[in-house]
Amino acid sequence: MSEFKIEDTPETCDLLVVGGGATGLGVALQAALEGRSVLLVEAYDFASGTSSRSTKLLHGGVRYLAQGRLRLVREALRERATVLALAPHLAQPLSFVVPAAGWLNWAFTGLGLKLYQWLAGRLSLGDTVAVSRQALTRGFPGLAGLVGRAVAGMRYWDGQFEDARLALALAQTAQRAGARVHNHTRVTALSPTPNGWQVRLLDARRGTSRTVQARCVVNAAGVWVDELLRMALPPETGWPPLKALVTASQGVHLVVTRACLPLREAVLIPRTADGRVLFAVPWLGATLIGTTDTPRSDAPREPQPMAEELDFLFRETRNAFGLALQAGDVRSVWVGLRPLVGAAGHRDAVQSTSQMSREHLIRREAPGLVTVTGGKWTTYRSMAEEVLHTLQAHGDVPPAPNGPVDTRQHRLVGAPEEGGSALHPLSDAPGLHLWGSQAEQVLAMPGAHRELGMGLTEGMVRFAARHEWVWTVEDMLARRWRALFLDARQAANMAPAVAALLQEETRLEPRLEEFLALCQRYSLGD
């Protein structure tokens, strides 16, 4: 663990990235590959905010077609293909079925999905085809509600990925490229200097602090970007009062067993009774149901589902699939906050978050200080590229020492060799395949065949503690292994054994009691 101590960090760097989600990690990787000295800090764990709580879809955004956002869709479809190539063990094509309740609706849906495929061009993942009522019956046995109202359906293709481990792969790849990456490290002070920015950092593991001088700072803190801006540019130093950039939108997801909702491919209900979208997606051996789109005026680290959101998901699951879910059927319920940017970049409490743009915002706040927010997981790489272009265009950084770098050609840590063996489907239960080409290293760990539950082994925990920045039980069972997100009760049962291993490996307190309390919040009860 010595290589991760904040006190070993150099006193100066070209670029300090604040935020260890998809966007910040993408920026760190881009900058490091360009030959710049890079430091990335994340206040909690990598992807612990929005980036581990997505619907697990790499997509161009079918619903954005109806809003006329063709540029957003085209860019996302291009980047979808890029991510699939960069980490094929963590991102794969997935077929979706869209049932239609009437022939006019079926025709309209088909035209939209054909346009979606056309926009992808040669990067299309598969043909969009009609699905007869008889084929729906065969493909979804036991789901009478889905078939009962449908005259036919359409099948199209998008991507699925494992978001938390993809973020980890970005962190590992950035580190190999020369970046210093630290989770559980908070910015406690940020102020301009004649040569850039002075930043005070606090390592939560050991309580140690470090002051660094950064030529530039990239604010990639997701829904929390406004907090960092208030720290950097307070009114008492002469800066005008800041208006909030981001509106937080809350998305709730339910996870049930595959036996409860047996799906072999994803289902999209494009318009529920109140006009929203409903997904049901096979994911790591379970079925994921979501999501909601509810504005919030705050941004808690662990948001809770609202009663009306749960009512919506239960009601629409019954309407769409004929499945009357009970609270005890839900193995885990979790909530993510999306950072959405209004038309003017300011919070607008009246504007519906479902109508707000998913496009990103990159804004230079002051010399050497850039904020990047909004956007989506699928486009993390192109956003990072644009951030570096922005910094260079304003003279905040000199031309890249290594020259232009095309990150579309730089596969992530764990990606198998091109033309390697067949990949394990992400819809199946989690397993060693999630480590990709690192699987042999995991198998070399002590206890590699001693299972702790849900397929997790002692060797996997030891590897994560030694090579994947794991400190707490939550780091391990929420993001390195998705136990908390798949079954909160089983995660609680596994936690004591995981805590003992982490304490042995790190000599640090693994925060077991905090994790057990978190498991309660991810459960609906019986």
NUMAR-17319 format. One record per residue (C-alpha): x, y, z negated; residue in three letters; residue number from 1. Coordinates in steps of 0.5 Angstrom, whole numbers. Last residue first. Layout:
BEGIN
ATOM      xx      yy      zz   residu   num
ATOM       X       Y       Z      ala   NUM
...
end
This chain:
BEGIN
ATOM      xx      yy      zz   residu   num
ATOM     -80     -16      -8      asp   526
ATOM     -75     -11      -8      gly   525
ATOM     -73      -6      -3      leu   524
ATOM     -66      -7      -3      ser   523
ATOM     -60      -2      -1      tyr   522
ATOM     -61       2      -7      arg   521
ATOM     -60      -4     -11      gln   520
ATOM     -54      -5      -8      cys   519
ATOM     -51       1      -9      leu   518
ATOM     -51       0     -17      ala   517
ATOM     -47      -6     -15      leu   516
ATOM     -42      -2     -12      phe   515
ATOM     -41       3     -17      glu   514
ATOM     -40      -3     -22      glu   513
ATOM     -35      -6     -18      leu   512
ATOM     -31       0     -17      arg   511
ATOM     -24      -3     -15      pro   510
ATOM     -20      -1     -20      glu   509
ATOM     -13      -1     -17      leu   508
ATOM      -7      -6     -18      arg   507
ATOM      -8      -6     -10      thr   506
ATOM      -8     -14      -9      glu   505
ATOM     -10     -17     -15      glu   504
ATOM     -15     -11     -16      gln   503
ATOM     -18     -13      -9      leu   502
ATOM     -18     -20     -11      leu   501
ATOM     -22     -19     -17      ala   500
ATOM     -27     -14     -14      ala   499
ATOM     -28     -19      -8      val   498
ATOM     -30     -25     -13      ala   497
ATOM     -35     -20     -17      pro   496
ATOM     -38     -17     -11      ala   495
ATOM     -40     -24      -8      met   494
ATOM     -47     -24     -11      asn   493
ATOM     -48     -16     -10      ala   492
ATOM     -47     -17      -3      ala   491
ATOM     -52     -23      -3      gln   490
ATOM     -57     -18      -5      arg   489
ATOM     -56     -13      -1      ala   488
ATOM     -56     -17       6      asp   487
ATOM     -54     -15      12      leu   486
ATOM     -52      -8      11      phe   485
ATOM     -49     -10       4      leu   484
ATOM     -45     -16       8      ala   483
ATOM     -42     -12      13      arg   482
ATOM     -35     -14      13      trp   481
ATOM     -30      -9      13      arg   480
ATOM     -35      -4      13      arg   479
ATOM     -40      -5       7      ala   478
ATOM     -37     -11       3      leu   477
ATOM     -30      -9       4      met   476
ATOM     -30      -1       3      asp   475
ATOM     -36      -2      -2      glu   474
ATOM     -31      -7      -6      val   473
ATOM     -26      -1      -7      thr   472
ATOM     -19       0      -4      trp   471
ATOM     -19      -2       3      val   470
ATOM     -14       1       8      trp   469
ATOM     -14      -4      13      glu   468
ATOM      -7      -8      13      his   467
ATOM      -6     -10       6      arg   466
ATOM     -13     -10       3      ala   465
ATOM     -16     -12       9      ala   464
ATOM     -12     -18      10      phe   463
ATOM     -13     -20       2      arg   462
ATOM     -21     -20       3      val   461
ATOM     -20     -24      10      met   460
ATOM     -16     -29       7      gly   459
ATOM     -21     -30       1      glu   458
ATOM     -26     -31       6      thr   457
ATOM     -33     -28       8      leu   456
ATOM     -38     -33      12      gly   455
ATOM     -44     -30       8      met   454
ATOM     -40     -32       2      gly   453
ATOM     -34     -32      -2      leu   452
ATOM     -31     -38       3      glu   451
ATOM     -24     -41       2      arg   450
ATOM     -21     -42       8      his   449
ATOM     -16     -36       9      ala   448
ATOM     -14     -37       2      gly   447
ATOM      -7     -34       2      pro   446
ATOM      -7     -30       9      met   445
ATOM      -4     -34      15      ala   444
ATOM     -11     -34      18      leu   443
ATOM     -12     -27      18      val   442
ATOM      -6     -26      22      gln   441
ATOM      -8     -31      27      glu   440
ATOM     -15     -27      27      ala   439
ATOM     -11     -21      29      gln   438
ATOM     -13     -22      37      ser   437
ATOM     -20     -20      35      gly   436
ATOM     -21     -19      28      trp   435
ATOM     -29     -19      29      leu   434
ATOM     -28     -26      32      his   433
ATOM     -27     -29      24      leu   432
ATOM     -34     -29      23      gly   431
ATOM     -40     -25      23      pro   430
ATOM     -47     -29      25      ala   429
ATOM     -49     -28      32      asp   428
ATOM     -51     -22      36      ser   427
ATOM     -44     -20      37      leu   426
ATOM     -43     -25      42      pro   425
ATOM     -36     -29      41      his   424
ATOM     -32     -27      47      leu   423
ATOM     -29     -32      52      ala   422
ATOM     -22     -33      52      ser   421
ATOM     -17     -28      55      gly   420
ATOM     -17     -25      62      gly   419
ATOM     -15     -18      59      glu   418
ATOM     -11     -20      53      glu   417
ATOM     -16     -19      47      pro   416
ATOM     -17     -12      43      ala   415
ATOM     -15     -13      36      gly   414
ATOM     -12      -6      36      val   413
ATOM     -15      -1      42      leu   412
ATOM     -14      -1      49      arg   411
ATOM     -11       5      52      his   410
ATOM     -13       6      59      gln   409
ATOM     -19      10      58      arg   408
ATOM     -14      14      53      thr   407
ATOM     -11      18      59      asp   406
ATOM      -5      22      57      val   405
ATOM      -3      28      60      pro   404
ATOM       4      30      58      gly   403
ATOM       8      26      53      asn   402
ATOM      10      33      49      pro   401
ATOM       3      35      50      ala   400
ATOM       3      43      52      pro   399
ATOM       3      47      46      pro   398
ATOM      -2      48      41      val   397
ATOM      -6      53      39      asp   396
ATOM      -5      57      46      gly   395
ATOM     -13      58      47      his   394
ATOM     -13      53      53      ala   393
ATOM      -9      48      49      gln   392
ATOM     -14      47      43      leu   391
ATOM     -19      47      48      thr   390
ATOM     -16      41      52      his   389
ATOM     -15      37      45      leu   388
ATOM     -22      38      43      val   387
ATOM     -24      36      50      glu   386
ATOM     -20      29      50      glu   385
ATOM     -23      28      43      ala   384
ATOM     -30      29      46      met   383
ATOM     -29      24      52      ser   382
ATOM     -27      19      47      arg   381
ATOM     -33      20      42      tyr   380
ATOM     -38      19      48      thr   379
ATOM     -41      13      46      thr   378
ATOM     -41      15      38      trp   377
ATOM     -46      21      39      lys   376
ATOM     -45      28      40      gly   375
ATOM     -46      33      35      gly   374
ATOM     -40      36      32      thr   373
ATOM     -33      39      33      val   372
ATOM     -30      45      30      thr   371
ATOM     -24      48      32      val   370
ATOM     -19      52      27      leu   369
ATOM     -12      54      30      gly   368
ATOM     -14      62      31      pro   367
ATOM     -21      62      28      ala   366
ATOM     -28      59      29      glu   365
ATOM     -26      55      36      arg   364
ATOM     -33      52      38      arg   363
ATOM     -34      45      40      ile   362
ATOM     -41      43      40      leu   361
ATOM     -44      36      42      his   360
ATOM     -50      34      46      glu   359
ATOM     -55      30      42      arg   358
ATOM     -60      36      44      ser   357
ATOM     -66      37      39      met   356
ATOM     -72      34      41      gln   355
ATOM     -73      29      36      ser   354
ATOM     -70      34      31      thr   353
ATOM     -76      38      32      ser   352
ATOM     -75      45      31      gln   351
ATOM     -78      49      26      val   350
ATOM     -72      49      21      ala   349
ATOM     -68      52      26      asp   348
ATOM     -60      51      24      arg   347
ATOM     -55      55      28      his   346
ATOM     -51      52      34      gly   345
ATOM     -56      57      39      ala   344
ATOM     -60      51      42      ala   343
ATOM     -59      47      35      gly   342
ATOM     -54      42      34      val   341
ATOM     -55      35      31      leu   340
ATOM     -51      32      26      pro   339
ATOM     -54      25      25      arg   338
ATOM     -55      22      18      leu   337
ATOM     -56      15      17      gly   336
ATOM     -60      11      12      val   335
ATOM     -60       4      10      trp   334
ATOM     -65      -2       8      val   333
ATOM     -62      -9       7      ser   332
ATOM     -65     -16       7      arg   331
ATOM     -72     -14       8      val   330
ATOM     -77     -20       8      asp   329
ATOM     -79     -18       0      gly   328
ATOM     -82     -11       2      ala   327
ATOM     -87     -15       6      gln   326
ATOM     -87     -15      14      leu   325
ATOM     -93     -16      18      ala   324
ATOM     -91     -18      24      leu   323
ATOM     -95     -17      30      gly   322
ATOM     -89     -15      34      phe   321
ATOM     -91      -8      36      ala   320
ATOM     -96      -6      32      asn   319
ATOM     -94     -10      26      arg   318
ATOM     -87      -7      27      thr   317
ATOM     -90       0      28      glu   316
ATOM     -93       0      21      arg   315
ATOM     -87      -3      17      phe   314
ATOM     -83       2      21      leu   313
ATOM     -88       8      20      phe   312
ATOM     -89       6      13      asp   311
ATOM     -82       6      11      leu   310
ATOM     -81      13      14      glu   309
ATOM     -87      16      10      glu   308
ATOM     -84      13       4      ala   307
ATOM     -77      17       5      met   306
ATOM     -71      13       6      pro   305
ATOM     -65      14       1      gln   304
ATOM     -59      19       3      pro   303
ATOM     -52      16       1      glu   302
ATOM     -47      22       2      arg   301
ATOM     -53      27       1      pro   300
ATOM     -54      32       7      ala   299
ATOM     -59      37       5      asp   298
ATOM     -65      41       9      ser   297
ATOM     -67      34      12      arg   296
ATOM     -70      33      19      pro   295
ATOM     -73      26      20      thr   294
ATOM     -72      22      26      asp   293
ATOM     -73      14      25      thr   292
ATOM     -70       8      27      thr   291
ATOM     -70       2      27      gly   290
ATOM     -71      -5      26      ile   289
ATOM     -64     -10      26      leu   288
ATOM     -65     -17      27      thr   287
ATOM     -60     -22      23      ala   286
ATOM     -54     -26      26      gly   285
ATOM     -49     -21      27      leu   284
ATOM     -54     -16      30      trp   283
ATOM     -60     -18      34      pro   282
ATOM     -64     -11      36      val   281
ATOM     -71      -9      35      ala   280
ATOM     -72      -1      37      phe   279
ATOM     -77       3      36      leu   278
ATOM     -78      10      39      val   277
ATOM     -83      16      37      arg   276
ATOM     -89      18      40      gly   275
ATOM     -94      18      34      asp   274
ATOM     -97      11      36      ala   273
ATOM     -90       9      39      thr   272
ATOM     -87      10      45      arg   271
ATOM     -81       7      48      pro   270
ATOM     -82       0      45      ile   269
ATOM     -75      -3      46      leu   268
ATOM     -73     -10      45      val   267
ATOM     -66     -13      44      ala   266
ATOM     -65     -20      46      glu   265
ATOM     -65     -27      43      arg   264
ATOM     -70     -24      38      leu   263
ATOM     -73     -28      32      pro   262
ATOM     -76     -24      27      leu   261
ATOM     -77     -27      21      cys   260
ATOM     -72     -33      23      ala   259
ATOM     -67     -28      25      arg   258
ATOM     -67     -25      18      thr   257
ATOM     -69     -18      17      val   256
ATOM     -65     -11      17      val   255
ATOM     -69      -5      16      leu   254
ATOM     -66       2      19      his   253
ATOM     -67       9      17      val   252
ATOM     -65      15      21      gly   251
ATOM     -65      22      18      gln   250
ATOM     -63      28      22      ser   249
ATOM     -58      33      19      ala   248
ATOM     -59      40      22      thr   247
ATOM     -52      43      24      val   246
ATOM     -48      50      25      leu   245
ATOM     -50      53      19      ala   244
ATOM     -49      61      19      lys   243
ATOM     -43      64      17      leu   242
ATOM     -43      70      13      pro   241
ATOM     -37      75      17      pro   240
ATOM     -30      74      15      trp   239
ATOM     -27      79      10      gly   238
ATOM     -23      74       5      thr   237
ATOM     -29      75       1      glu   236
ATOM     -34      72       6      pro   235
ATOM     -31      65       6      pro   234
ATOM     -27      62      12      leu   233
ATOM     -24      56      10      ala   232
ATOM     -28      53       5      met   231
ATOM     -35      56       8      arg   230
ATOM     -32      52      14      leu   229
ATOM     -31      46      11      leu   228
ATOM     -38      45       8      glu   227
ATOM     -41      47      15      asp   226
ATOM     -38      41      18      val   225
ATOM     -41      36      13      trp   224
ATOM     -46      33      18      val   223
ATOM     -40      31      22      gly   222
ATOM     -33      32      18      ala   221
ATOM     -30      33      25      ala   220
ATOM     -26      40      23      asn   219
ATOM     -20      40      27      val   218
ATOM     -14      44      24      val   217
ATOM      -8      47      27      cys   216
ATOM      -1      49      26      arg   215
ATOM      -2      45      19      ala   214
ATOM       2      46      13      gln   213
ATOM       1      41       8      val   212
ATOM       0      41       0      thr   211
ATOM       0      34      -3      arg   210
ATOM      -4      32      -9      ser   209
ATOM      -5      26     -14      thr   208
ATOM     -11      23     -17      gly   207
ATOM      -9      16     -16      arg   206
ATOM     -14      13     -11      arg   205
ATOM     -18      20     -10      ala   204
ATOM     -12      23      -6      asp   203
ATOM     -13      30      -6      leu   202
ATOM     -10      35      -1      leu   201
ATOM      -9      42      -1      arg   200
ATOM      -8      45       6      val   199
ATOM      -5      51       9      gln   198
ATOM      -7      53      16      trp   197
ATOM      -3      56      22      gly   196
ATOM       4      60      22      asn   195
ATOM       2      66      19      pro   194
ATOM      -2      63      14      thr   193
ATOM     -10      61      14      pro   192
ATOM     -13      58       8      ser   191
ATOM     -16      51       6      leu   190
ATOM     -17      48      -1      ala   189
ATOM     -19      41      -4      thr   188
ATOM     -19      37       3      val   187
ATOM     -20      30       0      arg   186
ATOM     -17      23       1      thr   185
ATOM     -20      17       0      his   184
ATOM     -18      15       7      asn   183
ATOM     -11      17      10      his   182
ATOM      -9      17      17      val   181
ATOM      -2      19      19      arg   180
ATOM      -1      19      27      ala   179
ATOM       5      15      30      gly   178
ATOM       1      11      36      ala   177
ATOM       1       5      31      arg   176
ATOM      -3      10      26      gln   175
ATOM      -8      12      32      ala   174
ATOM      -9       5      34      thr   173
ATOM     -11       3      27      gln   172
ATOM     -15       8      26      ala   171
ATOM     -19       7      32      leu   170
ATOM     -19       0      30      ala   169
ATOM     -23       2      24      leu   168
ATOM     -28       6      27      ala   167
ATOM     -29       0      32      leu   166
ATOM     -30      -4      25      arg   165
ATOM     -35       0      23      ala   164
ATOM     -39       1      29      asp   163
ATOM     -40      -6      31      glu   162
ATOM     -42      -5      38      phe   161
ATOM     -48      -6      43      gln   160
ATOM     -48      -4      50      gly   159
ATOM     -54      -3      55      asp   158
ATOM     -58      -7      60      trp   157
ATOM     -65      -7      63      tyr   156
ATOM     -71     -12      63      arg   155
ATOM     -78      -9      65      met   154
ATOM     -84     -12      62      gly   153
ATOM     -91     -14      64      ala   152
ATOM     -99     -14      62      val   151
ATOM     -97     -13      55      ala   150
ATOM    -102     -12      49      arg   149
ATOM    -102     -20      47      gly   148
ATOM     -94     -21      49      val   147
ATOM     -91     -17      43      leu   146
ATOM     -97     -18      38      gly   145
ATOM     -96     -26      40      ala   144
ATOM     -89     -26      37      leu   143
ATOM     -89     -33      36      gly   142
ATOM     -85     -35      42      pro   141
ATOM     -81     -29      45      phe   140
ATOM     -78     -31      52      gly   139
ATOM     -83     -36      54      arg   138
ATOM     -89     -31      53      thr   137
ATOM     -85     -25      56      leu   136
ATOM     -84     -30      62      ala   135
ATOM     -91     -31      63      gln   134
ATOM     -92     -24      62      arg   133
ATOM     -88     -22      68      ser   132
ATOM     -81     -19      67      val   131
ATOM     -79     -14      72      ala   130
ATOM     -71     -13      73      val   129
ATOM     -66      -8      72      thr   128
ATOM     -60     -11      74      asp   127
ATOM     -53     -11      70      gly   126
ATOM     -48      -8      66      leu   125
ATOM     -48      -2      71      ser   124
ATOM     -41       2      72      leu   123
ATOM     -41       1      80      arg   122
ATOM     -47       7      79      gly   121
ATOM     -49       8      72      ala   120
ATOM     -54      13      75      leu   119
ATOM     -57       8      79      trp   118
ATOM     -58       4      73      gln   117
ATOM     -62       9      69      tyr   116
ATOM     -66      11      75      leu   115
ATOM     -68       4      75      lys   114
ATOM     -70       4      68      leu   113
ATOM     -74      11      69      gly   112
ATOM     -78       7      75      leu   111
ATOM     -79       1      71      gly   110
ATOM     -82       5      66      thr   109
ATOM     -87       9      70      phe   108
ATOM     -89       3      74      ala   107
ATOM     -90      -1      67      trp   106
ATOM     -94       5      64      asn   105
ATOM     -99       5      70      leu   104
ATOM     -99      -3      70      trp   103
ATOM    -101      -2      62      gly   102
ATOM     -99      -4      56      ala   101
ATOM     -91      -5      58      ala   100
ATOM     -86      -9      54      pro    99
ATOM     -79      -6      55      val    98
ATOM     -74     -12      54      val    97
ATOM     -66     -10      53      phe    96
ATOM     -60     -14      55      ser    95
ATOM     -54     -13      51      leu    94
ATOM     -47     -12      54      pro    93
ATOM     -41     -12      49      gln    92
ATOM     -37      -8      44      ala    91
ATOM     -33     -11      38      leu    90
ATOM     -29     -16      42      his    89
ATOM     -29     -12      48      pro    88
ATOM     -25      -6      45      ala    87
ATOM     -22      -2      50      leu    86
ATOM     -27      -4      56      ala    85
ATOM     -33      -4      53      leu    84
ATOM     -31       3      50      val    83
ATOM     -30       5      57      thr    82
ATOM     -36       3      60      ala    81
ATOM     -40       6      55      arg    80
ATOM     -36      13      57      glu    79
ATOM     -39      13      64      arg    78
ATOM     -46      11      61      leu    77
ATOM     -45      17      56      ala    76
ATOM     -43      22      61      glu    75
ATOM     -48      20      66      arg    74
ATOM     -54      21      61      val    73
ATOM     -51      28      58      leu    72
ATOM     -51      30      65      arg    71
ATOM     -58      28      66      leu    70
ATOM     -61      31      60      arg    69
ATOM     -68      32      64      gly    68
ATOM     -72      30      57      gln    67
ATOM     -75      24      60      ala    66
ATOM     -68      22      62      leu    65
ATOM     -66      23      54      tyr    64
ATOM     -70      17      52      arg    63
ATOM     -66      12      56      val    62
ATOM     -60      15      52      gly    61
ATOM     -53      13      56      gly    60
ATOM     -52       7      51      his    59
ATOM     -47       4      46      leu    58
ATOM     -52       1      41      leu    57
ATOM     -50      -1      34      lys    56
ATOM     -57       3      31      thr    55
ATOM     -52       7      28      ser    54
ATOM     -50       7      20      arg    53
ATOM     -42       6      20      ser    52
ATOM     -41      13      24      ser    51
ATOM     -46      17      20      thr    50
ATOM     -42      17      14      gly    49
ATOM     -37      11      11      ser    48
ATOM     -34      11      18      ala    47
ATOM     -27      11      15      phe    46
ATOM     -28      11       7      asp    45
ATOM     -29      17       3      tyr    44
ATOM     -26      24       4      ala    43
ATOM     -23      22      10      glu    42
ATOM     -16      25      12      val    41
ATOM     -12      25      19      leu    40
ATOM      -5      28      20      leu    39
ATOM      -2      28      27      val    38
ATOM       5      30      30      ser    37
ATOM       4      31      37      arg    36
ATOM       6      26      42      gly    35
ATOM       0      26      47      glu    34
ATOM      -2      19      44      leu    33
ATOM      -2      22      37      ala    32
ATOM      -7      27      40      ala    31
ATOM     -12      23      43      gln    30
ATOM     -12      18      37      leu    29
ATOM     -13      23      32      ala    28
ATOM     -18      26      36      val    27
ATOM     -22      19      37      gly    26
ATOM     -21      18      29      leu    25
ATOM     -24      25      28      gly    24
ATOM     -30      24      33      thr    23
ATOM     -32      16      30      ala    22
ATOM     -31      18      23      gly    21
ATOM     -25      20      19      gly    20
ATOM     -26      27      18      gly    19
ATOM     -21      33      17      val    18
ATOM     -16      32      23      val    17
ATOM      -9      36      21      leu    16
ATOM      -5      38      28      leu    15
ATOM       2      40      29      asp    14
ATOM       4      37      22      cys    13
ATOM       8      40      16      thr    12
ATOM      10      37       9      glu    11
ATOM      11      30      11      pro    10
ATOM       6      25       8      thr     9
ATOM       9      21       3      asp     8
ATOM       5      24      -3      glu     7
ATOM      -1      22       1      ile     6
ATOM       1      14      -1      lys     5
ATOM      -1      10       5      phe     4
ATOM       5       7       7      glu     3
ATOM       6       5      -1      ser     2
ATOM       0       0       0      met     1
end
